[in-house]
Amino acid sequence: MLHPLWLFVLLSVAAIVGDTVNYWIGAAIGPRAFSGNVRFLKKEHLERTHRFYEKYGGLTIILAASCRLSARLRRSWPASAR
């Protein structure tokens, strides 16, 4: 059995390394993916998404976090009502 502290450290390192690797892959491949002729990767969609996040980015992050929190609370309320 893995000690909980080691498990926490291992999962934290894996999350950070995974995030970093995905960032660098996206930075290297991302611009080339939109310069080709891929049917579902359209430059207009990227620009529209960029404009949306420039306008509503902070609010979107707050709402997404509150939705995750409300989902967790919604799952725990029936258990606390017993």
VENBELJO-V353473 format. One record per run of one state. SS is the DSSP state (hx for helix, st for strand, lp for the rest). FROM is the first residue (numbers start at 0). LEN is the number of residues. If there is no record, write none. Layout:
# VENBELJO-V353473
[[SS & FROM & LEN] [SS & FROM & LEN]]
This chain:
# VENBELJO-V353473
[[lp & 0 & 3] [hx & 3 & 32] [lp & 35 & 7] [hx & 42 & 38] [lp & 80 & 2]]
